[in-house]
Amino acid sequence: MALPTDEIRAFTGKVLRGGDIPEVYRTDRSGYVAAGEPEVLVLAADVDDVRRAVVAAAGAGLSVVVRGGGSGLAGGAAAGAGSLILDVSGLNRILEIAADDEVAVVEAGVSAAVLDAAAHRHGLRYTPDPASTAISTIGGNIATNAGGLRCVKYGVTGDATLGLDVVLADGQLLHTGRRTAKGVAGLDLTSLFTGSEGILGVIVAATVRLRPVPIDTITIAAYFDDVESAAAACAAVLAARVRPAMLELLDESSLREAQDLLGVRGESAGAFVVAQTDGFGARAEADIVAKTFGEFTSRVRTGSDPDAAAELLAVRRAALPALERHGRVLIEDIVVPRSRIATAVRRITETAARHRSRINTFGHAGDGNLHPIIVVPADDPDAYTRAVAAADEIFATALELGGTITGEHGVGVLKRAWLAREQGPTALRTQQSIRHALDPNGLFNPGKAL
Amino acid sequence: MALPTDEIRAFTGKVLRGGDIPEVYRTDRSGYVAAGEPEVLVLAADVDDVRRAVVAAAGAGLSVVVRGGGSGLAGGAAAGAGSLILDVSGLNRILEIAADDEVAVVEAGVSAAVLDAAAHRHGLRYTPDPASTAISTIGGNIATNAGGLRCVKYGVTGDATLGLDVVLADGQLLHTGRRTAKGVAGLDLTSLFTGSEGILGVIVAATVRLRPVPIDTITIAAYFDDVESAAAACAAVLAARVRPAMLELLDESSLREAQDLLGVRGESAGAFVVAQTDGFGARAEADIVAKTFGEFTSRVRTGSDPDAAAELLAVRRAALPALERHGRVLIEDIVVPRSRIATAVRRITETAARHRSRINTFGHAGDGNLHPIIVVPADDPDAYTRAVAAADEIFATALELGGTITGEHGVGVLKRAWLAREQGPTALRTQQSIRHALDPNGLFNPGKAL
């Protein structure tokens, strides 16, 4: 099937066909590659382009795969045979910053980093902070309900999302939500589209909440003998009523690899934790964090120097790229109740041994959100099969400990088989009925998310 | 239509029929009374009762109206002709408090006050704090996504709701969400049911987030010459990066009436604001709040004495009951962007004059959520008609200022006509299609919410 040429000419944005479409659109950062070649790529320049592309795709029997920064980690935006790719990264205007109301209105292609920088000029910030903040789009962040480093205090992307503009399967433009701090009129469509992974409609704009830049920020780093004591220290911090803005954990080799990539001569340790406190209580909270860490290790470093803090955070952010040097990586994303973090890490270590896989774990200890990274060396032909078996065991561990298979990356294509195991047939059937109600002909992202 | 006697016998809970059903089930705290008499009242004792009642009602052609504390403010739980009332207030067990994970699992009939008290024994609290906390149920709070006094810092009921158990139209039990701090597997059904006002299913249990009891709480009260300066002072506090846990405003006569009801000889003023700061930064934030208020009035009182704070909050909480002494009240619930609070209050004053209605306004200044209370004296036969016209004008004001017709009370039956004006036909159609997908035969709360 293909789009008639007249329909293509109608777009103000650029349109590419078949073999002219860059290969990158068949994949995302997960490494998953969709089967077959997509038919059409529409580089939309405005909402009208999006509406016309949706109607045209429906008429031509093509499916619609929405694309932002292409930084997804579950294959959700990978486009294959029979698809029209709707690249909305060109919708990249900040439409409004209402500083008094702490609200911004942005198009879907704006990156969180760009919005955050713009908000800073008003003494505000956009708190959602996915690791991909510089390369992902806010539309993609919303479509996956992305997390990041600040969730333990400030919540996830959905917590900052007040309203959306969405192009529906019939090409109509839907406005959801509001720009006020509260509001309960009607069903919460904003939350329904947030995290829906492109299966219900095309997010073209969002009204989001901004927050004041904190008056003070303090960074505390600590080096522990092992992950158990690091996890116990994190739990003790939270039990001390402290609400850090960040509480990140790296295991031994994640730390070493990150230091190596950055070329820093850091301390070695069985586990590394970096925390930040912010706001009016930052110093009081930092003192308690440092004192609490001090009950589990003698190596605690505290400072409010932004450069020193940036260096410590750089180590955390370098963990994934450092591991990617060693081959393809399977980036997992489980969440367990916070009290089970140490158990989860121990189980992951056992899984790694059982499947002769290299698995390094880091993540958001404050949320119980762990990223076990399974490294698949290129020179080991059997490694991928073992890695997949290890990943399955990690998902099973998450469910067994009362957790979930994905905390912030989404289901995409890679975790579909596990969704039913987590949620059961009634939840799956309910979701399918909603999907069918909004997209009766299965136009949007077929084969993904559910 | 009526339920066959055999079906009724199957319930372990108590069942009443026709004329035996107390009149109170036809109304709620809004004063709205449903037309006709409900057919059956099921006082459910457990989830099985709920499932059987739903299946039996569907079989008998009755609609299902779910009832908790009956404290709704929009008529959403008022049951009329052709209905089976499913009273779930008997499902009132706290099933679990997992202090380490800051999570509780409760049945729908538990009140927020009871849960909060139980959480306190673990050094935790349940932050959603609707004014009805002692008489409403958490199931009703979730069904309306109730707000309250602490939303400006801690969010609304939905922000504390991690997962739900819901009985669907076919009697199946749906589990939504999770018990972890984060999770993005599948569509966000938890948020969809939160605020759905009984039209999608019966909420029977919830997994909710708890938070540490703050280490410190300070109360600041200020008396202003007029509402304009009070609203400006509130805006200035928020612009100073302070995040109070509470920021409540009362107009002149709300304050006087509340003081009168309580028998306290308080100060008189054109407007009254009570704020609280809490946490590790409470003192630093309170200093800024007091200093900022001081730029708008000389009458600022600060204290950390719990008794003095309780007295100030009692004034805020007494505002509504004080006005209810003067007749039936229409309790409105608009939200405007925070920068428009003073404009909204001025417009409401003009509306009161135009319709010769008594309207007192108080509300959550930190959220822009105002409760204009229209008093309908019993001895004024024409007052109700004028009050309804005034309410319509207030809704129009809210929309004109970029706000919403309901911040925390819901649409129920009383605001249905205004929902379409706020959201437009596409949003309404989308919501109706979701309702139809989950409840194809219109079993749940027909004529409500949409």
Contacts between the chains, C-beta under 8 A, distances in Angstrom:
chain1	res1	chain2	res2	distance
A	98	B	337	7.0
A	98	B	339	7.5
A	100	B	235	6.7
A	100	B	239	7.2
A	100	B	337	7.7
A	100	B	338	6.8
A	100	B	339	3.9
A	101	B	337	4.3
A	101	B	338	5.5
A	101	B	339	5.4
A	102	B	238	7.5
A	102	B	338	7.8
A	103	B	337	7.2
A	123	B	241	7.4
A	144	B	184	6.5
A	145	B	184	4.7
A	145	B	188	7.5
A	147	B	182	5.8
A	147	B	184	8.0
A	151	B	181	7.5
A	151	B	182	6.3
A	152	B	181	7.4
A	155	B	159	7.8
A	156	B	182	6.2
A	156	B	184	7.9
A	158	B	188	7.3
A	158	B	191	7.9
A	159	B	155	7.8
A	159	B	159	7.1
A	168	B	426	7.3
A	168	B	430	7.1
A	172	B	426	5.0
A	173	B	426	6.9
A	174	B	426	4.9
A	174	B	427	6.0
A	174	B	430	5.8
A	175	B	423	7.3
A	175	B	424	6.7
A	175	B	426	7.5
A	175	B	427	6.3
A	176	B	427	6.5
A	178	B	335	7.6
A	178	B	403	7.6
A	178	B	404	5.1
A	179	B	337	6.2
A	179	B	402	5.9
A	180	B	335	4.2
A	180	B	336	6.6
A	180	B	337	5.9
A	180	B	367	7.5
A	180	B	368	5.6
A	180	B	369	7.9
A	180	B	402	7.4
A	180	B	403	5.3
A	180	B	404	5.6
A	180	B	407	7.3
A	181	B	151	7.5
A	181	B	152	7.4
A	181	B	335	6.9
A	181	B	338	6.8
A	181	B	366	7.6
A	181	B	367	4.2
A	181	B	368	5.8
A	181	B	369	7.3
A	182	B	147	5.8
A	182	B	151	6.3
A	182	B	156	6.2
A	182	B	335	5.2
A	182	B	364	7.7
A	182	B	367	4.8
A	182	B	368	7.6
A	182	B	369	5.3
A	182	B	404	7.9
A	182	B	407	4.3
A	182	B	408	6.2
A	183	B	335	5.7
A	183	B	404	4.1
A	183	B	406	7.1
A	183	B	407	5.9
A	184	B	144	6.5
A	184	B	145	4.7
A	184	B	147	8.0
A	184	B	156	7.9
A	184	B	195	4.8
A	184	B	404	8.0
A	184	B	406	5.5
A	184	B	407	6.6
A	184	B	408	6.0
A	184	B	409	7.4
A	184	B	410	5.6
A	184	B	411	7.9
A	185	B	404	5.3
A	185	B	405	5.7
A	185	B	406	5.1
A	185	B	411	5.9
A	185	B	415	7.5
A	185	B	419	5.8
A	185	B	422	5.6
A	185	B	423	6.6
A	186	B	411	6.8
A	186	B	419	5.8
A	186	B	423	5.8
A	186	B	427	6.7
A	186	B	428	7.6
A	186	B	431	5.5
A	186	B	449	7.4
A	186	B	450	6.8
A	187	B	192	6.3
A	187	B	195	7.1
A	187	B	196	5.8
A	187	B	200	7.9
A	187	B	431	4.7
A	187	B	434	6.2
A	187	B	435	7.6
A	187	B	450	7.7
A	188	B	145	7.4
A	188	B	158	7.3
A	188	B	191	4.8
A	188	B	192	6.2
A	188	B	194	6.5
A	188	B	195	5.5
A	188	B	196	7.9
A	189	B	427	6.7
A	189	B	430	6.3
A	189	B	431	6.9
A	191	B	158	7.9
A	191	B	188	4.8
A	191	B	191	3.3
A	191	B	192	6.9
A	192	B	187	6.4
A	192	B	188	6.2
A	192	B	191	6.9
A	192	B	192	5.5
A	192	B	434	7.7
A	194	B	188	6.5
A	195	B	184	4.8
A	195	B	187	7.1
A	195	B	188	5.5
A	196	B	187	5.8
A	196	B	188	7.9
A	200	B	187	7.9
A	212	B	238	8.0
A	212	B	241	3.8
A	212	B	243	7.5
A	213	B	241	7.2
A	214	B	241	7.4
A	215	B	241	5.6
A	235	B	100	6.7
A	238	B	102	7.6
A	238	B	212	8.0
A	239	B	100	7.2
A	241	B	123	7.4
A	241	B	212	3.8
A	241	B	213	7.3
A	241	B	214	7.4
A	241	B	215	5.6
A	242	B	280	7.4
A	243	B	212	7.5
A	243	B	279	7.5
A	279	B	243	7.5
A	279	B	281	5.5
A	280	B	242	7.5
A	280	B	280	7.7
A	280	B	281	2.8
A	280	B	284	4.2
A	280	B	285	5.0
A	280	B	288	8.0
A	281	B	279	5.5
A	281	B	280	2.7
A	281	B	281	3.3
A	281	B	282	7.6
A	281	B	284	7.4
A	282	B	281	7.6
A	284	B	280	4.2
A	284	B	281	7.3
A	285	B	280	5.0
A	288	B	280	7.9
A	335	B	178	7.6
A	335	B	180	4.2
A	335	B	181	6.9
A	335	B	182	5.2
A	335	B	183	5.6
A	336	B	180	6.5
A	337	B	98	7.0
A	337	B	100	7.7
A	337	B	101	4.2
A	337	B	103	7.2
A	337	B	179	6.2
A	337	B	180	5.9
A	338	B	100	6.8
A	338	B	101	5.5
A	338	B	102	7.8
A	338	B	181	6.8
A	339	B	98	7.5
A	339	B	100	3.9
A	339	B	101	5.4
A	364	B	182	7.8
A	366	B	181	7.6
A	367	B	180	7.5
A	367	B	181	4.2
A	367	B	182	4.9
A	368	B	180	5.6
A	368	B	181	5.8
A	368	B	182	7.6
A	369	B	180	7.9
A	369	B	181	7.3
A	369	B	182	5.3
A	402	B	179	5.9
A	402	B	180	7.4
A	403	B	178	7.6
A	403	B	180	5.3
A	403	B	183	8.0
A	404	B	178	5.1
A	404	B	180	5.6
A	404	B	182	7.9
A	404	B	183	4.1
A	404	B	185	5.3
A	405	B	185	5.7
A	406	B	183	7.1
A	406	B	184	5.5
A	406	B	185	5.2
A	407	B	180	7.2
A	407	B	182	4.3
A	407	B	183	5.9
A	407	B	184	6.6
A	408	B	182	6.2
A	408	B	184	6.0
A	409	B	184	7.4
A	410	B	184	5.6
A	411	B	184	7.9
A	411	B	185	5.9
A	411	B	186	6.8
A	415	B	185	7.5
A	419	B	185	5.7
A	419	B	186	5.8
A	422	B	185	5.6
A	423	B	175	7.3
A	423	B	185	6.6
A	423	B	186	5.8
A	424	B	175	6.7
A	426	B	168	7.3
A	426	B	172	5.0
A	426	B	173	6.9
A	426	B	174	4.9
A	426	B	175	7.5
A	427	B	174	6.0
A	427	B	175	6.3
A	427	B	176	6.5
A	427	B	186	6.7
A	427	B	189	6.7
A	428	B	186	7.6
A	430	B	168	7.1
A	430	B	174	5.8
A	430	B	189	6.3
A	430	B	438	6.8
A	431	B	186	5.5
A	431	B	187	4.7
A	431	B	189	6.9
A	433	B	437	4.3
A	433	B	438	6.6
A	434	B	187	6.2
A	434	B	192	7.7
A	434	B	434	5.8
A	434	B	437	5.7
A	434	B	438	7.4
A	435	B	187	7.6
A	436	B	437	6.8
A	437	B	433	4.3
A	437	B	434	5.6
A	437	B	436	6.8
A	437	B	437	3.8
A	438	B	430	6.9
A	438	B	433	6.6
A	438	B	434	7.4
A	449	B	186	7.4
A	450	B	186	6.8
A	450	B	187	7.7
